[in-house]
Amino acid sequence: MARTWGKDQHRLVSVEEAQAAVAEGIEPIGHEPIALEAAKGRILAAPVVAQDDYPAFNKAMMDGFAVRAADCATAGARLKVVGLVPAGGEWTATLGAGQAVQINTGAPVPVGADAVVRIEDTNIAGSEVTIATTVKPQQAVALRGSDRKKGQTILTPPLTIGPAHIAAAATAGAAMLEVAREVGVAIVSTGDELVTPGSARKAGQIFDSNGPMLAALVRQFGATPRYMGIVHDDEGELTARLREALCEPVVLTVGGMSMGTLDLVPRVFESLGVRWLFHGVEVRPGKPIAYGRGANGQHVFGLPGNPVSAYVCSWLFARMAIRGLQGFKPEPPPRIRAILSTALAPHRDARPAYVPARVWNDPGRGLMTEPCLWSGSADPFGLALANALLVRDDPTKPLAEGAAVEVLVTES
């Protein structure tokens, strides 16, 4: 478990300690009902249960004739056509020996019938139909409840609701779904050097890439970003903005977390009731990250100012808090195995590294990966080439071409 910052404020914690600190005590934020057609992208919070058997009746699987299989044990059976069952209709009589009912796909199979013959295997002459094939019981019939039984769970939370889930819920009879309340994430960029992209930039200033990037990441994680803009290195202005940010359950600030004269964020957050759990993690990039809890349980992340550092730390730590609030188990993002397509030299820095990388599927070798051309944590252009992060738990060890490695896939 990570120690509270202050007692040992210069100690770097491991990635695992930091993740344990973030995960501890997270409870889902609560849930609310939502109309089925508005549920895409939300997080299911309660099971969806079938309100009836599905199918709710013995259903014809194709257009043709409902028959008794016993009447059609040999090819060439001639039956009297006594009715028609369209989709959405029914035939209320009982089918007798030597009879057939014309039927549409999806219609209820009449009582007495136990099979459907496709129309291509029949010849119709007036009120008589000849069955050109032999017929077996239950042929082309979906029996009542064969897909799902009444009361059976159709969808199990938590899951991110997609179009197929909506179709399943609708088929089960659900008009509303219980979903996790939206997790609001306040995003604050700090620093006199920042300007909004598209505005005039003075000498020494840079465009704020972190704010828009983090808003996009928050959406990818299934939460609702509240981008609060750029705050200058002024304690009064910073206090007002961070107080407002703490109205959300998750706060991401960028910059102002190091040891410079204008790195005011930690002190201002402390004045607003935030208790830091760690400040500094053995990871590359992203070492200066800090994490704490607000007076009302808010999850507060002080992210490093370099964009790749902020990106990596969001994946490793902020995502856990967001997903925990949504009802998912708050755990690290999954790693998957891949084959390294090029050798990697050892690195002098022993911190576990998360390197922007590409992954692709090779039909002959499986999932492959290689690092992107990337010049470090301040380089978003190399990051833009990546769809994954290549994990090097011990970068001091070289890796040969063809080595098995782990990657964290970041492309949604």
MARDOTOR-426385 format. One record per residue (C-alpha): z negated, x negated, y; chain; residue number from 1; residue in one letter. Coordinates in Angstrom, 3 decimals. Layout:
ATOM         w         u         v  c    k  r
ATOM         Z         X         Y  A  NUM  a
...
//
This chain:
ATOM         w         u         v  c    k  r
ATOM     0.000     0.000     0.000  A    1  m
ATOM     0.835    -1.283     3.471  A    2  a
ATOM    -2.082    -2.222     5.686  A    3  r
ATOM    -2.723    -0.561     9.005  A    4  t
ATOM    -1.098    -2.597    11.740  A    5  w
ATOM    -3.726    -4.096    13.989  A    6  g
ATOM    -5.999    -5.569    11.328  A    7  k
ATOM    -3.233    -7.880    10.104  A    8  d
ATOM    -0.465    -7.189    12.556  A    9  q
ATOM     1.575   -10.316    11.858  A   10  h
ATOM     1.786    -9.796     8.096  A   11  r
ATOM     5.200    -8.752     6.826  A   12  l
ATOM     5.009    -6.120     4.112  A   13  v
ATOM     7.458    -5.885     1.232  A   14  s
ATOM    10.151    -3.218     1.116  A   15  v
ATOM     8.219    -1.541    -1.705  A   16  e
ATOM     4.956    -1.512     0.294  A   17  e
ATOM     6.748    -0.076     3.308  A   18  a
ATOM     8.384     2.655     1.234  A   19  q
ATOM     5.035     3.527    -0.353  A   20  a
ATOM     3.515     3.906     3.107  A   21  a
ATOM     6.296     6.239     4.205  A   22  v
ATOM     6.092     8.344     1.044  A   23  a
ATOM     2.322     8.799     1.018  A   24  e
ATOM     1.161    12.324     1.683  A   25  g
ATOM     4.522    13.838     2.659  A   26  i
ATOM     4.558    17.620     2.306  A   27  e
ATOM     7.618    19.893     2.654  A   28  p
ATOM     7.991    21.317     6.131  A   29  i
ATOM     8.150    24.929     4.905  A   30  g
ATOM    10.987    27.350     4.240  A   31  h
ATOM    12.752    30.378     5.658  A   32  e
ATOM    15.290    32.990     4.496  A   33  p
ATOM    18.936    32.589     5.414  A   34  i
ATOM    22.046    34.671     4.775  A   35  a
ATOM    24.173    33.407     1.914  A   36  l
ATOM    27.239    32.785     4.073  A   37  e
ATOM    25.234    30.563     6.436  A   38  a
ATOM    23.522    28.482     3.740  A   39  a
ATOM    26.033    25.640     3.271  A   40  k
ATOM    24.401    22.279     3.866  A   41  g
ATOM    20.851    23.643     3.881  A   42  r
ATOM    18.248    22.639     1.293  A   43  i
ATOM    17.348    25.256    -1.318  A   44  l
ATOM    13.570    25.801    -1.329  A   45  a
ATOM    13.074    28.548    -3.925  A   46  a
ATOM    14.770    29.285    -7.270  A   47  p
ATOM    17.674    31.706    -7.450  A   48  v
ATOM    17.255    34.068   -10.409  A   49  v
ATOM    19.886    36.277   -12.036  A   50  a
ATOM    19.246    39.906   -11.107  A   51  q
ATOM    21.186    41.146   -14.153  A   52  d
ATOM    22.959    39.842   -17.205  A   53  d
ATOM    26.243    38.100   -16.461  A   54  y
ATOM    28.627    39.473   -17.409  A   55  p
ATOM    26.764    42.766   -16.976  A   56  a
ATOM    29.003    44.323   -19.661  A   57  f
ATOM    31.360    43.177   -22.403  A   58  n
ATOM    34.271    41.997   -20.269  A   59  k
ATOM    38.000    41.660   -20.975  A   60  a
ATOM    39.149    38.081   -20.468  A   61  m
ATOM    42.831    38.961   -20.014  A   62  m
ATOM    45.267    41.811   -19.452  A   63  d
ATOM    46.184    43.603   -22.665  A   64  g
ATOM    44.742    46.188   -25.028  A   65  f
ATOM    41.191    46.792   -26.196  A   66  a
ATOM    41.218    47.422   -29.943  A   67  v
ATOM    39.076    47.467   -33.054  A   68  r
ATOM    39.653    44.198   -34.896  A   69  a
ATOM    39.388    46.016   -38.215  A   70  a
ATOM    42.532    48.011   -37.288  A   71  d
ATOM    44.451    44.769   -36.670  A   72  c
ATOM    43.534    42.631   -39.671  A   73  a
ATOM    47.247    42.096   -40.322  A   74  t
ATOM    50.089    41.625   -37.859  A   75  a
ATOM    52.176    44.675   -36.996  A   76  g
ATOM    49.427    47.260   -36.644  A   77  a
ATOM    50.580    50.352   -34.721  A   78  r
ATOM    47.961    52.036   -32.546  A   79  l
ATOM    47.876    55.081   -30.311  A   80  k
ATOM    47.270    54.289   -26.600  A   81  v
ATOM    44.557    56.693   -25.402  A   82  v
ATOM    43.642    55.372   -21.982  A   83  g
ATOM    43.567    52.694   -19.298  A   84  l
ATOM    40.623    50.685   -17.973  A   85  v
ATOM    41.382    49.030   -14.614  A   86  p
ATOM    39.206    46.254   -13.197  A   87  a
ATOM    36.263    47.927   -11.507  A   88  g
ATOM    36.645    51.089   -13.609  A   89  g
ATOM    35.454    52.204   -17.012  A   90  e
ATOM    36.551    54.340   -19.991  A   91  w
ATOM    33.660    56.552   -21.015  A   92  t
ATOM    34.845    57.752   -24.432  A   93  a
ATOM    34.342    55.881   -27.699  A   94  t
ATOM    37.389    54.155   -29.157  A   95  l
ATOM    38.220    55.528   -32.587  A   96  g
ATOM    40.098    54.200   -35.578  A   97  a
ATOM    43.797    53.646   -34.929  A   98  g
ATOM    43.385    53.764   -31.147  A   99  q
ATOM    43.874    51.276   -28.308  A  100  a
ATOM    43.073    51.304   -24.603  A  101  v
ATOM    45.122    49.349   -22.095  A  102  q
ATOM    42.796    47.094   -20.114  A  103  i
ATOM    42.884    44.744   -17.115  A  104  n
ATOM    41.243    41.339   -16.827  A  105  t
ATOM    37.579    41.721   -15.861  A  106  g
ATOM    37.289    45.369   -16.911  A  107  a
ATOM    34.528    46.632   -19.250  A  108  p
ATOM    35.571    46.789   -22.901  A  109  v
ATOM    35.189    50.401   -24.117  A  110  p
ATOM    32.515    51.353   -26.623  A  111  v
ATOM    33.971    51.081   -30.105  A  112  g
ATOM    36.354    48.254   -29.217  A  113  a
ATOM    35.414    44.700   -30.175  A  114  d
ATOM    38.482    42.674   -29.194  A  115  a
ATOM    41.249    42.390   -26.613  A  116  v
ATOM    44.870    41.539   -27.451  A  117  v
ATOM    46.831    39.905   -24.665  A  118  r
ATOM    49.754    41.969   -23.457  A  119  i
ATOM    52.224    39.208   -24.444  A  120  e
ATOM    51.328    39.856   -28.110  A  121  d
ATOM    52.142    43.577   -27.996  A  122  t
ATOM    55.136    45.907   -27.863  A  123  n
ATOM    54.764    49.253   -26.138  A  124  i
ATOM    56.853    52.285   -27.027  A  125  a
ATOM    55.783    55.495   -25.289  A  126  g
ATOM    52.180    56.220   -26.234  A  127  s
ATOM    52.158    53.711   -29.085  A  128  e
ATOM    51.515    49.950   -29.085  A  129  v
ATOM    52.384    47.504   -31.848  A  130  t
ATOM    50.085    44.500   -32.231  A  131  i
ATOM    52.209    41.489   -33.170  A  132  a
ATOM    49.309    39.220   -34.271  A  133  t
ATOM    46.186    39.406   -36.342  A  134  t
ATOM    43.022    40.051   -34.331  A  135  v
ATOM    39.487    38.687   -34.767  A  136  k
ATOM    36.256    40.305   -33.546  A  137  p
ATOM    35.247    39.282   -29.983  A  138  q
ATOM    38.716    37.875   -29.314  A  139  q
ATOM    39.243    37.559   -25.529  A  140  a
ATOM    35.924    39.302   -24.849  A  141  v
ATOM    33.062    37.806   -22.809  A  142  a
ATOM    29.931    39.390   -24.237  A  143  l
ATOM    27.261    40.806   -21.956  A  144  r
ATOM    24.858    38.046   -20.850  A  145  g
ATOM    26.928    35.299   -22.470  A  146  s
ATOM    26.909    33.231   -19.248  A  147  d
ATOM    23.425    34.057   -17.915  A  148  r
ATOM    20.652    36.456   -18.899  A  149  k
ATOM    18.723    38.635   -16.458  A  150  k
ATOM    15.790    36.654   -15.054  A  151  g
ATOM    17.319    33.287   -15.916  A  152  q
ATOM    17.133    30.633   -13.171  A  153  t
ATOM    20.564    30.013   -11.691  A  154  i
ATOM    19.727    27.356    -9.069  A  155  l
ATOM    16.654    25.122    -9.055  A  156  t
ATOM    15.327    23.580    -5.826  A  157  p
ATOM    15.519    21.262    -4.119  A  158  p
ATOM    19.255    20.842    -3.770  A  159  l
ATOM    21.745    20.624    -0.942  A  160  t
ATOM    23.626    23.896    -0.989  A  161  i
ATOM    27.388    23.641    -1.345  A  162  g
ATOM    30.175    26.196    -1.769  A  163  p
ATOM    29.826    26.284    -5.571  A  164  a
ATOM    26.085    26.980    -5.283  A  165  h
ATOM    26.850    29.860    -2.905  A  166  i
ATOM    29.332    31.307    -5.411  A  167  a
ATOM    26.736    31.089    -8.203  A  168  a
ATOM    24.046    32.697    -6.062  A  169  a
ATOM    26.356    35.516    -5.003  A  170  a
ATOM    27.380    36.141    -8.612  A  171  t
ATOM    23.694    36.330    -9.515  A  172  a
ATOM    23.238    39.041    -6.873  A  173  g
ATOM    21.505    37.036    -4.129  A  174  a
ATOM    22.255    38.017    -0.530  A  175  a
ATOM    19.641    35.712     1.011  A  176  m
ATOM    18.380    32.272     0.047  A  177  l
ATOM    15.069    30.580     0.795  A  178  e
ATOM    15.866    27.226     2.393  A  179  v
ATOM    13.798    24.405     3.834  A  180  a
ATOM    13.256    24.660     7.549  A  181  r
ATOM    15.493    22.289     9.428  A  182  e
ATOM    13.908    18.893     9.945  A  183  v
ATOM    14.264    17.949    13.581  A  184  g
ATOM    14.665    14.237    14.291  A  185  v
ATOM    14.198    12.945    17.834  A  186  a
ATOM    16.289     9.857    18.630  A  187  i
ATOM    15.457     7.659    21.610  A  188  v
ATOM    17.347     4.508    22.592  A  189  s
ATOM    15.380     2.109    24.799  A  190  t
ATOM    16.366    -0.778    27.055  A  191  g
ATOM    17.701    -1.498    30.532  A  192  d
ATOM    20.702    -3.191    28.945  A  193  e
ATOM    22.052     0.059    27.458  A  194  l
ATOM    24.606     2.420    28.959  A  195  v
ATOM    26.213     5.530    27.517  A  196  t
ATOM    29.652     4.922    25.938  A  197  p
ATOM    32.369     5.909    28.390  A  198  g
ATOM    30.328     5.188    31.498  A  199  s
ATOM    30.618     2.206    33.822  A  200  a
ATOM    29.115    -0.974    32.388  A  201  r
ATOM    27.640    -3.735    34.565  A  202  k
ATOM    27.426    -7.413    33.671  A  203  a
ATOM    24.856    -7.936    30.927  A  204  g
ATOM    24.915    -4.337    29.787  A  205  q
ATOM    26.144    -2.965    26.441  A  206  i
ATOM    27.135     0.452    25.204  A  207  f
ATOM    24.530     2.326    23.187  A  208  d
ATOM    25.919     2.471    19.640  A  209  s
ATOM    22.621     3.239    17.948  A  210  n
ATOM    22.056     6.698    19.411  A  211  g
ATOM    25.356     8.209    18.229  A  212  p
ATOM    25.160     6.333    14.909  A  213  m
ATOM    21.664     7.575    14.148  A  214  l
ATOM    22.583    11.145    15.063  A  215  a
ATOM    25.406    10.941    12.517  A  216  a
ATOM    23.099     9.441     9.877  A  217  l
ATOM    20.494    12.147    10.450  A  218  v
ATOM    23.160    14.794     9.847  A  219  r
ATOM    24.242    12.954     6.708  A  220  q
ATOM    20.625    13.080     5.517  A  221  f
ATOM    20.658    16.858     6.016  A  222  g
ATOM    18.454    16.989     9.114  A  223  a
ATOM    19.021    18.063    12.727  A  224  t
ATOM    19.293    15.256    15.302  A  225  p
ATOM    17.928    15.663    18.803  A  226  r
ATOM    19.400    12.776    20.730  A  227  y
ATOM    17.238    12.241    23.799  A  228  m
ATOM    19.364     9.592    25.445  A  229  g
ATOM    18.587     6.165    26.850  A  230  i
ATOM    15.174     5.329    28.310  A  231  v
ATOM    14.750     2.380    30.660  A  232  h
ATOM    12.075    -0.269    30.250  A  233  d
ATOM     9.637     1.636    32.411  A  234  d
ATOM     6.261     2.609    30.958  A  235  e
ATOM     6.014     5.913    32.818  A  236  g
ATOM     9.513     7.026    31.875  A  237  e
ATOM     9.000     5.874    28.296  A  238  l
ATOM     5.676     7.709    27.986  A  239  t
ATOM     7.201    10.980    29.160  A  240  a
ATOM    10.182    10.725    26.831  A  241  r
ATOM     8.193     9.685    23.763  A  242  l
ATOM     5.666    12.465    24.343  A  243  r
ATOM     8.573    14.908    24.250  A  244  e
ATOM    10.018    13.208    21.164  A  245  a
ATOM     6.735    13.724    19.297  A  246  l
ATOM     7.416    17.465    19.340  A  247  c
ATOM     9.702    16.786    16.351  A  248  e
ATOM     8.396    15.931    12.858  A  249  p
ATOM    10.426    12.699    12.740  A  250  v
ATOM    10.989    10.269    15.612  A  251  v
ATOM    13.444     7.371    15.629  A  252  l
ATOM    13.220     4.948    18.516  A  253  t
ATOM    15.573     1.996    18.800  A  254  v
ATOM    14.654    -1.299    20.430  A  255  g
ATOM    11.519    -2.411    22.248  A  256  g
ATOM     9.642    -3.251    19.035  A  257  m
ATOM     9.553    -7.066    19.189  A  258  s
ATOM     7.382    -9.445    21.210  A  259  m
ATOM     9.306    -9.562    24.491  A  260  g
ATOM     7.740    -8.809    27.857  A  261  t
ATOM     9.523    -5.453    28.014  A  262  l
ATOM     8.882    -4.383    24.410  A  263  d
ATOM     6.694    -1.447    25.417  A  264  l
ATOM     7.301     1.028    22.606  A  265  v
ATOM     4.376     0.177    20.272  A  266  p
ATOM     1.782     0.333    23.049  A  267  r
ATOM     3.126     3.571    24.516  A  268  v
ATOM     3.177     5.253    21.113  A  269  f
ATOM    -0.416     4.154    20.516  A  270  e
ATOM    -1.438     5.757    23.808  A  271  s
ATOM     0.107     8.998    22.511  A  272  l
ATOM    -1.937     8.942    19.309  A  273  g
ATOM     0.404     7.153    16.901  A  274  v
ATOM    -1.316     5.020    14.255  A  275  r
ATOM     0.908     2.215    12.995  A  276  w
ATOM     0.922     1.551     9.255  A  277  l
ATOM     3.131    -1.512     9.327  A  278  f
ATOM     5.148    -3.572    11.783  A  279  h
ATOM     7.516    -5.977    10.104  A  280  g
ATOM     9.117    -5.855     6.653  A  281  v
ATOM    10.416    -8.628     4.404  A  282  e
ATOM    14.011    -7.432     4.600  A  283  v
ATOM    17.312    -8.637     6.052  A  284  r
ATOM    18.503    -7.141     8.306  A  285  p
ATOM    15.664    -5.058     9.755  A  286  g
ATOM    12.585    -7.277     9.833  A  287  k
ATOM    11.044    -5.881    13.105  A  288  p
ATOM    10.842    -2.259    11.893  A  289  i
ATOM     7.559    -0.437    12.478  A  290  a
ATOM     6.305     2.827    11.037  A  291  y
ATOM     3.383     5.036    11.946  A  292  g
ATOM     2.040     8.565    11.882  A  293  r
ATOM     1.442    10.700    14.941  A  294  g
ATOM    -1.689    12.739    15.626  A  295  a
ATOM    -0.022    15.793    14.082  A  296  n
ATOM     1.457    13.934    11.133  A  297  g
ATOM     4.772    13.019    12.773  A  298  q
ATOM     6.732    10.238    11.090  A  299  h
ATOM     7.467     7.620    13.745  A  300  v
ATOM     9.955     4.821    13.123  A  301  f
ATOM    10.400     1.971    15.558  A  302  g
ATOM    13.829     0.690    14.541  A  303  l
ATOM    15.237    -2.724    15.477  A  304  p
ATOM    17.818    -2.739    18.253  A  305  g
ATOM    20.684    -4.357    16.341  A  306  n
ATOM    22.880    -1.594    14.900  A  307  p
ATOM    23.132    -2.858    11.315  A  308  v
ATOM    19.367    -3.347    11.218  A  309  s
ATOM    18.836     0.201    12.483  A  310  a
ATOM    21.348     1.470     9.923  A  311  y
ATOM    19.754    -0.329     6.965  A  312  v
ATOM    16.210     0.693     7.944  A  313  c
ATOM    17.284     4.311     8.324  A  314  s
ATOM    18.628     4.267     4.769  A  315  w
ATOM    15.622     2.485     3.305  A  316  l
ATOM    12.798     4.253     5.142  A  317  f
ATOM    13.687     7.141     7.498  A  318  a
ATOM    15.758     8.905     4.833  A  319  r
ATOM    12.689     9.022     2.583  A  320  m
ATOM    10.617    10.850     5.199  A  321  a
ATOM    13.391    13.319     5.967  A  322  i
ATOM    14.008    14.146     2.313  A  323  r
ATOM    10.290    14.461     1.617  A  324  g
ATOM     9.956    17.006     4.424  A  325  l
ATOM    12.930    18.878     2.960  A  326  q
ATOM    11.218    19.218    -0.410  A  327  g
ATOM    12.854    16.355    -2.282  A  328  f
ATOM    10.754    13.663    -3.903  A  329  k
ATOM    10.286    10.994    -1.193  A  330  p
ATOM    11.763     8.048    -3.000  A  331  e
ATOM    14.063     5.134    -2.174  A  332  p
ATOM    17.806     5.799    -2.137  A  333  p
ATOM    19.349     5.331    -5.578  A  334  p
ATOM    20.973     2.059    -6.571  A  335  r
ATOM    23.857     1.905    -9.006  A  336  i
ATOM    25.325    -0.979   -10.994  A  337  r
ATOM    28.576    -2.629    -9.973  A  338  a
ATOM    30.552    -5.763   -10.824  A  339  i
ATOM    30.836    -8.442    -8.162  A  340  l
ATOM    34.477    -9.283    -7.467  A  341  s
ATOM    33.766   -12.594    -5.751  A  342  t
ATOM    31.135   -15.321    -6.052  A  343  a
ATOM    28.303   -15.377    -3.505  A  344  l
ATOM    26.638   -18.593    -2.370  A  345  a
ATOM    22.855   -18.815    -2.083  A  346  p
ATOM    21.284   -17.984     1.273  A  347  h
ATOM    18.424   -19.967     2.769  A  348  r
ATOM    16.570   -16.782     3.803  A  349  d
ATOM    14.630   -15.442     0.810  A  350  a
ATOM    14.118   -11.951     2.233  A  351  r
ATOM    15.763    -9.198     0.154  A  352  p
ATOM    19.124    -8.498     1.756  A  353  a
ATOM    21.210    -5.336     2.123  A  354  y
ATOM    24.728    -6.515     2.885  A  355  v
ATOM    27.561    -4.219     4.084  A  356  p
ATOM    29.984    -3.991     1.167  A  357  a
ATOM    32.899    -2.093    -0.309  A  358  r
ATOM    32.777    -0.403    -3.694  A  359  v
ATOM    35.760     0.920    -5.645  A  360  w
ATOM    36.546     1.975    -9.174  A  361  n
ATOM    38.728    -0.352   -11.239  A  362  d
ATOM    40.170     1.529   -14.254  A  363  p
ATOM    39.786    -1.562   -16.430  A  364  g
ATOM    36.408    -2.890   -15.267  A  365  r
ATOM    34.510     0.019   -13.758  A  366  g
ATOM    32.762     0.064   -10.386  A  367  l
ATOM    33.522    -3.092    -8.394  A  368  m
ATOM    32.015    -4.412    -5.171  A  369  t
ATOM    32.469    -7.162    -2.612  A  370  e
ATOM    30.779    -7.943     0.724  A  371  p
ATOM    32.613    -7.001     3.893  A  372  c
ATOM    33.541    -9.562     6.523  A  373  l
ATOM    30.365    -9.280     8.569  A  374  w
ATOM    28.787   -11.606    11.097  A  375  s
ATOM    25.227   -10.292    11.116  A  376  g
ATOM    22.941    -7.495    12.236  A  377  s
ATOM    24.587    -7.126    15.662  A  378  a
ATOM    28.061    -6.601    14.143  A  379  d
ATOM    28.903    -2.886    13.722  A  380  p
ATOM    32.577    -3.709    13.127  A  381  f
ATOM    31.885    -5.271     9.731  A  382  g
ATOM    29.609    -2.342     8.925  A  383  l
ATOM    32.473     0.042     9.702  A  384  a
ATOM    34.407    -1.468     6.772  A  385  l
ATOM    31.597    -0.686     4.317  A  386  a
ATOM    30.916     2.268     2.086  A  387  n
ATOM    27.854     0.689     0.447  A  388  a
ATOM    25.108    -1.869     0.836  A  389  l
ATOM    25.082    -4.722    -1.683  A  390  l
ATOM    21.484    -5.424    -2.683  A  391  v
ATOM    20.376    -9.042    -3.108  A  392  r
ATOM    16.706    -8.973    -4.101  A  393  d
ATOM    16.651   -12.785    -4.137  A  394  d
ATOM    19.415   -14.132    -1.901  A  395  p
ATOM    18.420   -17.737    -2.638  A  396  t
ATOM    20.082   -17.414    -6.055  A  397  k
ATOM    23.880   -17.734    -6.222  A  398  p
ATOM    25.895   -14.961    -7.834  A  399  l
ATOM    29.002   -15.639    -9.885  A  400  a
ATOM    32.167   -13.585    -9.830  A  401  e
ATOM    31.767   -10.869   -12.447  A  402  g
ATOM    27.984   -10.729   -12.112  A  403  a
ATOM    26.291    -7.348   -12.434  A  404  a
ATOM    24.683    -6.358    -9.144  A  405  v
ATOM    23.189    -3.241    -7.572  A  406  e
ATOM    24.621    -1.305    -4.647  A  407  v
ATOM    23.379     1.501    -2.485  A  408  l
ATOM    26.327     3.831    -1.850  A  409  v
ATOM    26.290     5.084     1.756  A  410  t
ATOM    29.512     7.086     1.894  A  411  e
ATOM    28.755    10.801     1.620  A  412  s
//
